Amino acid sequence: TQYTRFSEVRDYVKARADGTCEGCGDPAPFMSKTGELYLHVHHIHELSNVGSDSPDTVVALCPNCHYRIHHGEDGDEFTQSLLEYVQSIEGEISE
């Protein structure tokens, strides 16, 4: 199965994060080979579980925070806090 991911959403989320992890608030850990600050773009509701590819459900994360979501003991709680965070800032942006 293939899922549609929009490059515009990815680019927007990375620009919104401005080189800072939206999970922990730390700067991106390094520069990528393409010269960009390295952050993962994560869909809070996975596309494979009927999630959407929209800015109010997508965050830019450092690798540690991304792994925390998938493998951390508090991954579900952390995910919920990210969802509340991103929906609050996107609500402010759209107002």
PDB file of N, CA, C and O in Angstrom:
ATOM      1  N   THR A   1       0.838  -1.185   0.000  1.00  0.00           N
ATOM      2  CA  THR A   1       0.000   0.000   0.000  1.00  0.00           C
ATOM      3  C   THR A   1       0.878   1.241   0.000  1.00  0.00           C
ATOM      4  O   THR A   1       1.868   1.312   0.728  1.00  0.00           O
ATOM      5  N   GLN A   2       0.514   2.202  -0.808  1.00  0.00           N
ATOM      6  CA  GLN A   2       1.223   3.478  -0.839  1.00  0.00           C
ATOM      7  C   GLN A   2       0.307   4.565  -0.298  1.00  0.00           C
ATOM      8  O   GLN A   2      -0.906   4.544  -0.507  1.00  0.00           O
ATOM      9  N   TYR A   3       0.917   5.518   0.405  1.00  0.00           N
ATOM     10  CA  TYR A   3       0.166   6.612   0.993  1.00  0.00           C
ATOM     11  C   TYR A   3       0.661   7.922   0.402  1.00  0.00           C
ATOM     12  O   TYR A   3       1.854   8.093   0.152  1.00  0.00           O
ATOM     13  N   THR A   4      -0.263   8.838   0.183  1.00  0.00           N
ATOM     14  CA  THR A   4       0.091  10.128  -0.393  1.00  0.00           C
ATOM     15  C   THR A   4       0.617  11.048   0.688  1.00  0.00           C
ATOM     16  O   THR A   4      -0.062  11.320   1.678  1.00  0.00           O
ATOM     17  N   ARG A   5       1.833  11.524   0.486  1.00  0.00           N
ATOM     18  CA  ARG A   5       2.432  12.511   1.371  1.00  0.00           C
ATOM     19  C   ARG A   5       2.724  13.736   0.517  1.00  0.00           C
ATOM     20  O   ARG A   5       3.349  13.631  -0.538  1.00  0.00           O
ATOM     21  N   PHE A   6       2.276  14.877   0.971  1.00  0.00           N
ATOM     22  CA  PHE A   6       2.450  16.097   0.195  1.00  0.00           C
ATOM     23  C   PHE A   6       3.738  16.796   0.591  1.00  0.00           C
ATOM     24  O   PHE A   6       3.962  17.087   1.766  1.00  0.00           O
ATOM     25  N   SER A   7       4.581  17.062  -0.396  1.00  0.00           N
ATOM     26  CA  SER A   7       5.840  17.751  -0.115  1.00  0.00           C
ATOM     27  C   SER A   7       5.575  19.141   0.457  1.00  0.00           C
ATOM     28  O   SER A   7       6.387  19.657   1.225  1.00  0.00           O
ATOM     29  N   GLU A   8       4.451  19.752   0.092  1.00  0.00           N
ATOM     30  CA  GLU A   8       4.113  21.066   0.624  1.00  0.00           C
ATOM     31  C   GLU A   8       3.899  21.020   2.136  1.00  0.00           C
ATOM     32  O   GLU A   8       4.290  21.942   2.851  1.00  0.00           O
ATOM     33  N   VAL A   9       3.277  19.943   2.620  1.00  0.00           N
ATOM     34  CA  VAL A   9       3.061  19.786   4.066  1.00  0.00           C
ATOM     35  C   VAL A   9       4.397  19.566   4.756  1.00  0.00           C
ATOM     36  O   VAL A   9       4.670  20.181   5.787  1.00  0.00           O
ATOM     37  N   ARG A  10       5.224  18.707   4.206  1.00  0.00           N
ATOM     38  CA  ARG A  10       6.548  18.462   4.774  1.00  0.00           C
ATOM     39  C   ARG A  10       7.349  19.756   4.862  1.00  0.00           C
ATOM     40  O   ARG A  10       7.930  20.070   5.901  1.00  0.00           O
ATOM     41  N   ASP A  11       7.373  20.497   3.768  1.00  0.00           N
ATOM     42  CA  ASP A  11       8.132  21.745   3.731  1.00  0.00           C
ATOM     43  C   ASP A  11       7.572  22.768   4.719  1.00  0.00           C
ATOM     44  O   ASP A  11       8.331  23.460   5.398  1.00  0.00           O
ATOM     45  N   TYR A  12       6.254  22.862   4.798  1.00  0.00           N
ATOM     46  CA  TYR A  12       5.612  23.797   5.718  1.00  0.00           C
ATOM     47  C   TYR A  12       5.965  23.453   7.169  1.00  0.00           C
ATOM     48  O   TYR A  12       6.331  24.332   7.950  1.00  0.00           O
ATOM     49  N   VAL A  13       5.854  22.178   7.520  1.00  0.00           N
ATOM     50  CA  VAL A  13       6.114  21.751   8.901  1.00  0.00           C
ATOM     51  C   VAL A  13       7.573  22.010   9.273  1.00  0.00           C
ATOM     52  O   VAL A  13       7.863  22.455  10.383  1.00  0.00           O
ATOM     53  N   LYS A  14       8.480  21.734   8.354  1.00  0.00           N
ATOM     54  CA  LYS A  14       9.893  22.014   8.639  1.00  0.00           C
ATOM     55  C   LYS A  14      10.131  23.516   8.794  1.00  0.00           C
ATOM     56  O   LYS A  14      10.912  23.933   9.649  1.00  0.00           O
ATOM     57  N   ALA A  15       9.472  24.320   7.983  1.00  0.00           N
ATOM     58  CA  ALA A  15       9.613  25.772   8.106  1.00  0.00           C
ATOM     59  C   ALA A  15       9.012  26.257   9.423  1.00  0.00           C
ATOM     60  O   ALA A  15       9.580  27.123  10.087  1.00  0.00           O
ATOM     61  N   ARG A  16       7.862  25.696   9.797  1.00  0.00           N
ATOM     62  CA  ARG A  16       7.209  26.066  11.057  1.00  0.00           C
ATOM     63  C   ARG A  16       8.128  25.764  12.242  1.00  0.00           C
ATOM     64  O   ARG A  16       8.204  26.547  13.189  1.00  0.00           O
ATOM     65  N   ALA A  17       8.816  24.643  12.185  1.00  0.00           N
ATOM     66  CA  ALA A  17       9.706  24.242  13.274  1.00  0.00           C
ATOM     67  C   ALA A  17      10.958  25.125  13.327  1.00  0.00           C
ATOM     68  O   ALA A  17      11.543  25.311  14.394  1.00  0.00           O
ATOM     69  N   ASP A  18      11.359  25.659  12.189  1.00  0.00           N
ATOM     70  CA  ASP A  18      12.498  26.579  12.110  1.00  0.00           C
ATOM     71  C   ASP A  18      13.762  25.995  12.751  1.00  0.00           C
ATOM     72  O   ASP A  18      14.472  26.678  13.490  1.00  0.00           O
ATOM     73  N   GLY A  19      14.029  24.711  12.450  1.00  0.00           N
ATOM     74  CA  GLY A  19      15.254  24.077  12.927  1.00  0.00           C
ATOM     75  C   GLY A  19      15.213  23.609  14.364  1.00  0.00           C
ATOM     76  O   GLY A  19      16.240  23.221  14.921  1.00  0.00           O
ATOM     77  N   THR A  20      14.031  23.640  14.975  1.00  0.00           N
ATOM     78  CA  THR A  20      13.883  23.236  16.369  1.00  0.00           C
ATOM     79  C   THR A  20      12.902  22.079  16.468  1.00  0.00           C
ATOM     80  O   THR A  20      11.842  22.104  15.843  1.00  0.00           O
ATOM     81  N   CYS A  21      13.250  21.071  17.249  1.00  0.00           N
ATOM     82  CA  CYS A  21      12.362  19.924  17.452  1.00  0.00           C
ATOM     83  C   CYS A  21      11.079  20.395  18.127  1.00  0.00           C
ATOM     84  O   CYS A  21      11.123  21.087  19.145  1.00  0.00           O
ATOM     85  N   GLU A  22       9.941  20.020  17.561  1.00  0.00           N
ATOM     86  CA  GLU A  22       8.659  20.402  18.149  1.00  0.00           C
ATOM     87  C   GLU A  22       8.284  19.516  19.326  1.00  0.00           C
ATOM     88  O   GLU A  22       7.254  19.733  19.963  1.00  0.00           O
ATOM     89  N   GLY A  23       9.111  18.520  19.619  1.00  0.00           N
ATOM     90  CA  GLY A  23       8.870  17.671  20.779  1.00  0.00           C
ATOM     91  C   GLY A  23       9.586  18.156  22.019  1.00  0.00           C
ATOM     92  O   GLY A  23       8.964  18.354  23.063  1.00  0.00           O
ATOM     93  N   CYS A  24      10.895  18.350  21.912  1.00  0.00           N
ATOM     94  CA  CYS A  24      11.704  18.726  23.081  1.00  0.00           C
ATOM     95  C   CYS A  24      12.164  20.170  23.067  1.00  0.00           C
ATOM     96  O   CYS A  24      12.614  20.686  24.090  1.00  0.00           O
ATOM     97  N   GLY A  25      12.058  20.833  21.915  1.00  0.00           N
ATOM     98  CA  GLY A  25      12.474  22.226  21.823  1.00  0.00           C
ATOM     99  C   GLY A  25      13.955  22.434  21.581  1.00  0.00           C
ATOM    100  O   GLY A  25      14.426  23.571  21.527  1.00  0.00           O
ATOM    101  N   ASP A  26      14.698  21.337  21.436  1.00  0.00           N
ATOM    102  CA  ASP A  26      16.132  21.448  21.165  1.00  0.00           C
ATOM    103  C   ASP A  26      16.373  21.714  19.678  1.00  0.00           C
ATOM    104  O   ASP A  26      15.534  21.380  18.841  1.00  0.00           O
ATOM    105  N   PRO A  27      17.518  22.317  19.352  1.00  0.00           N
ATOM    106  CA  PRO A  27      17.840  22.517  17.939  1.00  0.00           C
ATOM    107  C   PRO A  27      18.048  21.184  17.235  1.00  0.00           C
ATOM    108  O   PRO A  27      18.400  20.186  17.863  1.00  0.00           O
ATOM    109  N   ALA A  28      17.826  21.178  15.929  1.00  0.00           N
ATOM    110  CA  ALA A  28      18.097  19.974  15.131  1.00  0.00           C
ATOM    111  C   ALA A  28      19.513  19.503  15.438  1.00  0.00           C
ATOM    112  O   ALA A  28      20.411  20.328  15.605  1.00  0.00           O
ATOM    113  N   PRO A  29      19.731  18.193  15.515  1.00  0.00           N
ATOM    114  CA  PRO A  29      21.014  17.678  15.983  1.00  0.00           C
ATOM    115  C   PRO A  29      22.186  17.841  15.019  1.00  0.00           C
ATOM    116  O   PRO A  29      23.342  17.829  15.443  1.00  0.00           O
ATOM    117  N   PHE A  30      21.898  17.993  13.730  1.00  0.00           N
ATOM    118  CA  PHE A  30      22.975  18.135  12.746  1.00  0.00           C
ATOM    119  C   PHE A  30      22.401  18.590  11.420  1.00  0.00           C
ATOM    120  O   PHE A  30      21.186  18.665  11.239  1.00  0.00           O
ATOM    121  N   MET A  31      23.300  18.891  10.500  1.00  0.00           N
ATOM    122  CA  MET A  31      22.910  19.245   9.139  1.00  0.00           C
ATOM    123  C   MET A  31      22.894  17.974   8.286  1.00  0.00           C
ATOM    124  O   MET A  31      23.761  17.112   8.433  1.00  0.00           O
ATOM    125  N   SER A  32      21.922  17.865   7.409  1.00  0.00           N
ATOM    126  CA  SER A  32      21.855  16.719   6.506  1.00  0.00           C
ATOM    127  C   SER A  32      22.868  16.893   5.372  1.00  0.00           C
ATOM    128  O   SER A  32      23.482  17.950   5.229  1.00  0.00           O
ATOM    129  N   LYS A  33      23.026  15.862   4.588  1.00  0.00           N
ATOM    130  CA  LYS A  33      23.933  15.933   3.438  1.00  0.00           C
ATOM    131  C   LYS A  33      23.490  16.983   2.429  1.00  0.00           C
ATOM    132  O   LYS A  33      24.296  17.457   1.629  1.00  0.00           O
ATOM    133  N   THR A  34      22.207  17.348   2.463  1.00  0.00           N
ATOM    134  CA  THR A  34      21.701  18.371   1.545  1.00  0.00           C
ATOM    135  C   THR A  34      21.809  19.778   2.139  1.00  0.00           C
ATOM    136  O   THR A  34      21.375  20.750   1.521  1.00  0.00           O
ATOM    137  N   GLY A  35      22.385  19.882   3.331  1.00  0.00           N
ATOM    138  CA  GLY A  35      22.593  21.183   3.954  1.00  0.00           C
ATOM    139  C   GLY A  35      21.415  21.703   4.760  1.00  0.00           C
ATOM    140  O   GLY A  35      21.406  22.869   5.156  1.00  0.00           O
ATOM    141  N   GLU A  36      20.418  20.853   5.011  1.00  0.00           N
ATOM    142  CA  GLU A  36      19.260  21.261   5.803  1.00  0.00           C
ATOM    143  C   GLU A  36      19.430  20.794   7.241  1.00  0.00           C
ATOM    144  O   GLU A  36      20.088  19.787   7.502  1.00  0.00           O
ATOM    145  N   LEU A  37      18.829  21.535   8.174  1.00  0.00           N
ATOM    146  CA  LEU A  37      18.793  21.068   9.554  1.00  0.00           C
ATOM    147  C   LEU A  37      17.981  19.782   9.588  1.00  0.00           C
ATOM    148  O   LEU A  37      16.895  19.718   9.012  1.00  0.00           O
ATOM    149  N   TYR A  38      18.502  18.751  10.264  1.00  0.00           N
ATOM    150  CA  TYR A  38      17.905  17.418  10.203  1.00  0.00           C
ATOM    151  C   TYR A  38      16.819  17.232  11.251  1.00  0.00           C
ATOM    152  O   TYR A  38      17.095  17.184  12.450  1.00  0.00           O
ATOM    153  N   LEU A  39      15.586  17.130  10.784  1.00  0.00           N
ATOM    154  CA  LEU A  39      14.437  16.783  11.615  1.00  0.00           C
ATOM    155  C   LEU A  39      13.577  15.790  10.852  1.00  0.00           C
ATOM    156  O   LEU A  39      13.466  15.868   9.628  1.00  0.00           O
ATOM    157  N   HIS A  40      12.968  14.854  11.576  1.00  0.00           N
ATOM    158  CA  HIS A  40      12.023  13.915  10.974  1.00  0.00           C
ATOM    159  C   HIS A  40      10.653  14.586  10.928  1.00  0.00           C
ATOM    160  O   HIS A  40      10.273  15.293  11.861  1.00  0.00           O
ATOM    161  N   VAL A  41       9.923  14.367   9.857  1.00  0.00           N
ATOM    162  CA  VAL A  41       8.536  14.817   9.775  1.00  0.00           C
ATOM    163  C   VAL A  41       7.678  13.617  10.134  1.00  0.00           C
ATOM    164  O   VAL A  41       7.710  12.588   9.458  1.00  0.00           O
ATOM    165  N   HIS A  42       6.906  13.763  11.214  1.00  0.00           N
ATOM    166  CA  HIS A  42       6.132  12.643  11.770  1.00  0.00           C
ATOM    167  C   HIS A  42       4.636  12.930  11.708  1.00  0.00           C
ATOM    168  O   HIS A  42       4.179  14.003  12.101  1.00  0.00           O
ATOM    169  N   HIS A  43       3.885  11.959  11.209  1.00  0.00           N
ATOM    170  CA  HIS A  43       2.424  12.040  11.184  1.00  0.00           C
ATOM    171  C   HIS A  43       1.911  11.503  12.525  1.00  0.00           C
ATOM    172  O   HIS A  43       2.106  10.327  12.835  1.00  0.00           O
ATOM    173  N   ILE A  44       1.273  12.338  13.301  1.00  0.00           N
ATOM    174  CA  ILE A  44       0.786  11.916  14.615  1.00  0.00           C
ATOM    175  C   ILE A  44      -0.206  10.772  14.474  1.00  0.00           C
ATOM    176  O   ILE A  44      -0.152   9.799  15.226  1.00  0.00           O
ATOM    177  N   HIS A  45      -1.103  10.889  13.516  1.00  0.00           N
ATOM    178  CA  HIS A  45      -2.008   9.775  13.185  1.00  0.00           C
ATOM    179  C   HIS A  45      -1.435   9.151  11.918  1.00  0.00           C
ATOM    180  O   HIS A  45      -1.521   9.733  10.836  1.00  0.00           O
ATOM    181  N   GLU A  46      -0.859   7.981  12.055  1.00  0.00           N
ATOM    182  CA  GLU A  46      -0.171   7.363  10.924  1.00  0.00           C
ATOM    183  C   GLU A  46      -1.098   7.220   9.722  1.00  0.00           C
ATOM    184  O   GLU A  46      -2.275   6.881   9.848  1.00  0.00           O
ATOM    185  N   LEU A  47      -0.528   7.489   8.564  1.00  0.00           N
ATOM    186  CA  LEU A  47      -1.319   7.388   7.336  1.00  0.00           C
ATOM    187  C   LEU A  47      -1.880   5.986   7.152  1.00  0.00           C
ATOM    188  O   LEU A  47      -2.962   5.817   6.590  1.00  0.00           O
ATOM    189  N   SER A  48      -1.153   4.985   7.622  1.00  0.00           N
ATOM    190  CA  SER A  48      -1.633   3.602   7.498  1.00  0.00           C
ATOM    191  C   SER A  48      -2.845   3.342   8.386  1.00  0.00           C
ATOM    192  O   SER A  48      -3.551   2.352   8.198  1.00  0.00           O
ATOM    193  N   ASN A  49      -3.090   4.226   9.351  1.00  0.00           N
ATOM    194  CA  ASN A  49      -4.269   4.120  10.222  1.00  0.00           C
ATOM    195  C   ASN A  49      -5.274   5.233   9.907  1.00  0.00           C
ATOM    196  O   ASN A  49      -5.938   5.751  10.805  1.00  0.00           O
ATOM    197  N   VAL A  50      -5.377   5.588   8.647  1.00  0.00           N
ATOM    198  CA  VAL A  50      -6.310   6.583   8.142  1.00  0.00           C
ATOM    199  C   VAL A  50      -5.999   7.979   8.706  1.00  0.00           C
ATOM    200  O   VAL A  50      -6.907   8.783   8.917  1.00  0.00           O
ATOM    201  N   GLY A  51      -4.732   8.256   8.944  1.00  0.00           N
ATOM    202  CA  GLY A  51      -4.324   9.590   9.368  1.00  0.00           C
ATOM    203  C   GLY A  51      -4.306  10.538   8.194  1.00  0.00           C
ATOM    204  O   GLY A  51      -4.355  10.121   7.036  1.00  0.00           O
ATOM    205  N   SER A  52      -4.236  11.824   8.506  1.00  0.00           N
ATOM    206  CA  SER A  52      -4.231  12.807   7.435  1.00  0.00           C
ATOM    207  C   SER A  52      -2.842  13.415   7.272  1.00  0.00           C
ATOM    208  O   SER A  52      -2.028  13.409   8.196  1.00  0.00           O
ATOM    209  N   ASP A  53      -2.600  13.926   6.106  1.00  0.00           N
ATOM    210  CA  ASP A  53      -1.337  14.601   5.791  1.00  0.00           C
ATOM    211  C   ASP A  53      -1.632  16.095   5.785  1.00  0.00           C
ATOM    212  O   ASP A  53      -1.651  16.734   4.732  1.00  0.00           O
ATOM    213  N   SER A  54      -1.862  16.645   6.985  1.00  0.00           N
ATOM    214  CA  SER A  54      -2.174  18.066   7.105  1.00  0.00           C
ATOM    215  C   SER A  54      -1.357  18.658   8.248  1.00  0.00           C
ATOM    216  O   SER A  54      -1.005  17.942   9.186  1.00  0.00           O
ATOM    217  N   PRO A  55      -1.052  19.947   8.185  1.00  0.00           N
ATOM    218  CA  PRO A  55      -0.168  20.563   9.173  1.00  0.00           C
ATOM    219  C   PRO A  55      -0.626  20.420  10.618  1.00  0.00           C
ATOM    220  O   PRO A  55       0.207  20.458  11.524  1.00  0.00           O
ATOM    221  N   ASP A  56      -1.934  20.256  10.862  1.00  0.00           N
ATOM    222  CA  ASP A  56      -2.390  20.158  12.245  1.00  0.00           C
ATOM    223  C   ASP A  56      -2.273  18.748  12.821  1.00  0.00           C
ATOM    224  O   ASP A  56      -2.704  18.497  13.946  1.00  0.00           O
ATOM    225  N   THR A  57      -1.689  17.824  12.046  1.00  0.00           N
ATOM    226  CA  THR A  57      -1.432  16.473  12.568  1.00  0.00           C
ATOM    227  C   THR A  57      -0.024  15.990  12.222  1.00  0.00           C
ATOM    228  O   THR A  57       0.263  14.795  12.301  1.00  0.00           O
ATOM    229  N   VAL A  58       0.847  16.914  11.841  1.00  0.00           N
ATOM    230  CA  VAL A  58       2.218  16.555  11.457  1.00  0.00           C
ATOM    231  C   VAL A  58       3.179  17.444  12.238  1.00  0.00           C
ATOM    232  O   VAL A  58       2.956  18.648  12.365  1.00  0.00           O
ATOM    233  N   VAL A  59       4.253  16.844  12.762  1.00  0.00           N
ATOM    234  CA  VAL A  59       5.249  17.588  13.534  1.00  0.00           C
ATOM    235  C   VAL A  59       6.646  17.287  13.026  1.00  0.00           C
ATOM    236  O   VAL A  59       6.886  16.254  12.400  1.00  0.00           O
ATOM    237  N   ALA A  60       7.566  18.204  13.303  1.00  0.00           N
ATOM    238  CA  ALA A  60       8.983  18.021  12.977  1.00  0.00           C
ATOM    239  C   ALA A  60       9.698  17.663  14.275  1.00  0.00           C
ATOM    240  O   ALA A  60       9.624  18.398  15.260  1.00  0.00           O
ATOM    241  N   LEU A  61      10.395  16.516  14.264  1.00  0.00           N
ATOM    242  CA  LEU A  61      11.010  15.990  15.477  1.00  0.00           C
ATOM    243  C   LEU A  61      12.466  15.629  15.277  1.00  0.00           C
ATOM    244  O   LEU A  61      12.876  15.239  14.183  1.00  0.00           O
ATOM    245  N   CYS A  62      13.247  15.761  16.341  1.00  0.00           N
ATOM    246  CA  CYS A  62      14.606  15.234  16.328  1.00  0.00           C
ATOM    247  C   CYS A  62      14.493  13.704  16.362  1.00  0.00           C
ATOM    248  O   CYS A  62      13.452  13.172  16.747  1.00  0.00           O
ATOM    249  N   PRO A  63      15.545  13.000  15.967  1.00  0.00           N
ATOM    250  CA  PRO A  63      15.477  11.538  15.974  1.00  0.00           C
ATOM    251  C   PRO A  63      15.139  10.947  17.343  1.00  0.00           C
ATOM    252  O   PRO A  63      14.433   9.941  17.419  1.00  0.00           O
ATOM    253  N   ASN A  64      15.633  11.557  18.428  1.00  0.00           N
ATOM    254  CA  ASN A  64      15.334  11.023  19.760  1.00  0.00           C
ATOM    255  C   ASN A  64      13.844  11.094  20.078  1.00  0.00           C
ATOM    256  O   ASN A  64      13.262  10.121  20.559  1.00  0.00           O
ATOM    257  N   CYS A  65      13.232  12.232  19.814  1.00  0.00           N
ATOM    258  CA  CYS A  65      11.801  12.354  20.080  1.00  0.00           C
ATOM    259  C   CYS A  65      10.982  11.439  19.175  1.00  0.00           C
ATOM    260  O   CYS A  65       9.964  10.895  19.603  1.00  0.00           O
ATOM    261  N   HIS A  66      11.418  11.265  17.931  1.00  0.00           N
ATOM    262  CA  HIS A  66      10.699  10.369  17.026  1.00  0.00           C
ATOM    263  C   HIS A  66      10.744   8.932  17.550  1.00  0.00           C
ATOM    264  O   HIS A  66       9.733   8.229  17.539  1.00  0.00           O
ATOM    265  N   TYR A  67      11.900   8.508  18.001  1.00  0.00           N
ATOM    266  CA  TYR A  67      12.007   7.164  18.562  1.00  0.00           C
ATOM    267  C   TYR A  67      11.250   7.049  19.875  1.00  0.00           C
ATOM    268  O   TYR A  67      10.713   5.986  20.185  1.00  0.00           O
ATOM    269  N   ARG A  68      11.199   8.118  20.648  1.00  0.00           N
ATOM    270  CA  ARG A  68      10.429   8.114  21.903  1.00  0.00           C
ATOM    271  C   ARG A  68       8.971   7.786  21.619  1.00  0.00           C
ATOM    272  O   ARG A  68       8.354   7.018  22.357  1.00  0.00           O
ATOM    273  N   ILE A  69       8.413   8.362  20.557  1.00  0.00           N
ATOM    274  CA  ILE A  69       7.023   8.091  20.194  1.00  0.00           C
ATOM    275  C   ILE A  69       6.818   6.603  19.924  1.00  0.00           C
ATOM    276  O   ILE A  69       5.876   5.996  20.434  1.00  0.00           O
ATOM    277  N   HIS A  70       7.693   6.030  19.132  1.00  0.00           N
ATOM    278  CA  HIS A  70       7.505   4.643  18.691  1.00  0.00           C
ATOM    279  C   HIS A  70       7.999   3.602  19.676  1.00  0.00           C
ATOM    280  O   HIS A  70       7.499   2.477  19.677  1.00  0.00           O
ATOM    281  N   HIS A  71       8.968   3.943  20.517  1.00  0.00           N
ATOM    282  CA  HIS A  71       9.585   2.936  21.381  1.00  0.00           C
ATOM    283  C   HIS A  71       9.630   3.309  22.854  1.00  0.00           C
ATOM    284  O   HIS A  71      10.005   2.481  23.684  1.00  0.00           O
ATOM    285  N   GLY A  72       9.256   4.534  23.196  1.00  0.00           N
ATOM    286  CA  GLY A  72       9.335   4.979  24.577  1.00  0.00           C
ATOM    287  C   GLY A  72       8.178   4.482  25.426  1.00  0.00           C
ATOM    288  O   GLY A  72       7.072   4.254  24.937  1.00  0.00           O
ATOM    289  N   GLU A  73       8.461   4.324  26.691  1.00  0.00           N
ATOM    290  CA  GLU A  73       7.447   3.888  27.638  1.00  0.00           C
ATOM    291  C   GLU A  73       6.267   4.860  27.679  1.00  0.00           C
ATOM    292  O   GLU A  73       5.121   4.454  27.875  1.00  0.00           O
ATOM    293  N   ASP A  74       6.562   6.148  27.490  1.00  0.00           N
ATOM    294  CA  ASP A  74       5.513   7.171  27.531  1.00  0.00           C
ATOM    295  C   ASP A  74       5.117   7.652  26.131  1.00  0.00           C
ATOM    296  O   ASP A  74       4.618   8.767  25.976  1.00  0.00           O
ATOM    297  N   GLY A  75       5.335   6.824  25.126  1.00  0.00           N
ATOM    298  CA  GLY A  75       5.079   7.222  23.744  1.00  0.00           C
ATOM    299  C   GLY A  75       3.666   7.707  23.472  1.00  0.00           C
ATOM    300  O   GLY A  75       3.474   8.681  22.744  1.00  0.00           O
ATOM    301  N   ASP A  76       2.678   7.041  24.048  1.00  0.00           N
ATOM    302  CA  ASP A  76       1.291   7.443  23.807  1.00  0.00           C
ATOM    303  C   ASP A  76       0.991   8.809  24.430  1.00  0.00           C
ATOM    304  O   ASP A  76       0.332   9.646  23.813  1.00  0.00           O
ATOM    305  N   GLU A  77       1.473   9.025  25.643  1.00  0.00           N
ATOM    306  CA  GLU A  77       1.251  10.307  26.311  1.00  0.00           C
ATOM    307  C   GLU A  77       1.997  11.422  25.577  1.00  0.00           C
ATOM    308  O   GLU A  77       1.471  12.522  25.408  1.00  0.00           O
ATOM    309  N   PHE A  78       3.207  11.132  25.150  1.00  0.00           N
ATOM    310  CA  PHE A  78       3.998  12.117  24.413  1.00  0.00           C
ATOM    311  C   PHE A  78       3.295  12.485  23.104  1.00  0.00           C
ATOM    312  O   PHE A  78       3.231  13.658  22.739  1.00  0.00           O
ATOM    313  N   THR A  79       2.778  11.491  22.412  1.00  0.00           N
ATOM    314  CA  THR A  79       2.041  11.719  21.171  1.00  0.00           C
ATOM    315  C   THR A  79       0.838  12.619  21.417  1.00  0.00           C
ATOM    316  O   THR A  79       0.582  13.539  20.641  1.00  0.00           O
ATOM    317  N   GLN A  80       0.104  12.363  22.481  1.00  0.00           N
ATOM    318  CA  GLN A  80      -1.061  13.190  22.801  1.00  0.00           C
ATOM    319  C   GLN A  80      -0.650  14.632  23.069  1.00  0.00           C
ATOM    320  O   GLN A  80      -1.338  15.562  22.647  1.00  0.00           O
ATOM    321  N   SER A  81       0.460  14.823  23.765  1.00  0.00           N
ATOM    322  CA  SER A  81       0.908  16.192  24.046  1.00  0.00           C
ATOM    323  C   SER A  81       1.333  16.899  22.755  1.00  0.00           C
ATOM    324  O   SER A  81       1.111  18.101  22.608  1.00  0.00           O
ATOM    325  N   LEU A  82       1.940  16.164  21.823  1.00  0.00           N
ATOM    326  CA  LEU A  82       2.308  16.749  20.530  1.00  0.00           C
ATOM    327  C   LEU A  82       1.075  17.144  19.729  1.00  0.00           C
ATOM    328  O   LEU A  82       1.051  18.198  19.093  1.00  0.00           O
ATOM    329  N   LEU A  83       0.057  16.301  19.760  1.00  0.00           N
ATOM    330  CA  LEU A  83      -1.176  16.606  19.043  1.00  0.00           C
ATOM    331  C   LEU A  83      -1.808  17.882  19.603  1.00  0.00           C
ATOM    332  O   LEU A  83      -2.228  18.752  18.839  1.00  0.00           O
ATOM    333  N   GLU A  84      -1.877  17.997  20.925  1.00  0.00           N
ATOM    334  CA  GLU A  84      -2.446  19.192  21.535  1.00  0.00           C
ATOM    335  C   GLU A  84      -1.617  20.426  21.183  1.00  0.00           C
ATOM    336  O   GLU A  84      -2.168  21.489  20.895  1.00  0.00           O
ATOM    337  N   TYR A  85      -0.301  20.280  21.207  1.00  0.00           N
ATOM    338  CA  TYR A  85       0.588  21.395  20.868  1.00  0.00           C
ATOM    339  C   TYR A  85       0.365  21.861  19.434  1.00  0.00           C
ATOM    340  O   TYR A  85       0.131  23.045  19.191  1.00  0.00           O
ATOM    341  N   VAL A  86       0.435  20.939  18.493  1.00  0.00           N
ATOM    342  CA  VAL A  86       0.357  21.334  17.085  1.00  0.00           C
ATOM    343  C   VAL A  86      -1.029  21.877  16.737  1.00  0.00           C
ATOM    344  O   VAL A  86      -1.146  22.804  15.937  1.00  0.00           O
ATOM    345  N   GLN A  87      -2.067  21.314  17.325  1.00  0.00           N
ATOM    346  CA  GLN A  87      -3.395  21.837  17.036  1.00  0.00           C
ATOM    347  C   GLN A  87      -3.595  23.209  17.655  1.00  0.00           C
ATOM    348  O   GLN A  87      -4.345  24.022  17.114  1.00  0.00           O
ATOM    349  N   SER A  88      -2.941  23.488  18.778  1.00  0.00           N
ATOM    350  CA  SER A  88      -3.065  24.818  19.369  1.00  0.00           C
ATOM    351  C   SER A  88      -2.337  25.845  18.515  1.00  0.00           C
ATOM    352  O   SER A  88      -2.859  26.939  18.301  1.00  0.00           O
ATOM    353  N   ILE A  89      -1.135  25.521  18.017  1.00  0.00           N
ATOM    354  CA  ILE A  89      -0.427  26.515  17.220  1.00  0.00           C
ATOM    355  C   ILE A  89      -1.049  26.666  15.837  1.00  0.00           C
ATOM    356  O   ILE A  89      -1.087  27.772  15.298  1.00  0.00           O
ATOM    357  N   GLU A  90      -1.527  25.597  15.268  1.00  0.00           N
ATOM    358  CA  GLU A  90      -2.182  25.712  13.963  1.00  0.00           C
ATOM    359  C   GLU A  90      -3.489  26.468  14.082  1.00  0.00           C
ATOM    360  O   GLU A  90      -3.872  27.178  13.153  1.00  0.00           O
ATOM    361  N   GLY A  91      -4.187  26.333  15.210  1.00  0.00           N
ATOM    362  CA  GLY A  91      -5.401  27.110  15.448  1.00  0.00           C
ATOM    363  C   GLY A  91      -5.085  28.593  15.507  1.00  0.00           C
ATOM    364  O   GLY A  91      -5.835  29.421  14.990  1.00  0.00           O
ATOM    365  N   GLU A  92      -3.951  28.926  16.151  1.00  0.00           N
ATOM    366  CA  GLU A  92      -3.535  30.312  16.238  1.00  0.00           C
ATOM    367  C   GLU A  92      -3.136  30.862  14.873  1.00  0.00           C
ATOM    368  O   GLU A  92      -3.415  32.019  14.557  1.00  0.00           O
ATOM    369  N   ILE A  93      -2.476  30.024  14.061  1.00  0.00           N
ATOM    370  CA  ILE A  93      -2.022  30.465  12.740  1.00  0.00           C
ATOM    371  C   ILE A  93      -3.215  30.722  11.825  1.00  0.00           C
ATOM    372  O   ILE A  93      -3.214  31.685  11.058  1.00  0.00           O
ATOM    373  N   SER A  94      -4.233  29.863  11.902  1.00  0.00           N
ATOM    374  CA  SER A  94      -5.359  29.986  10.977  1.00  0.00           C
ATOM    375  C   SER A  94      -6.352  31.075  11.397  1.00  0.00           C
ATOM    376  O   SER A  94      -7.197  31.474  10.596  1.00  0.00           O
ATOM    377  N   GLU A  95      -6.263  31.558  12.635  1.00  0.00           N
ATOM    378  CA  GLU A  95      -7.210  32.567  13.100  1.00  0.00           C
ATOM    379  C   GLU A  95      -6.939  33.929  12.551  1.00  0.00           C
ATOM    380  O   GLU A  95      -7.662  34.876  12.862  1.00  0.00           O
TER     381      GLU A  95
END
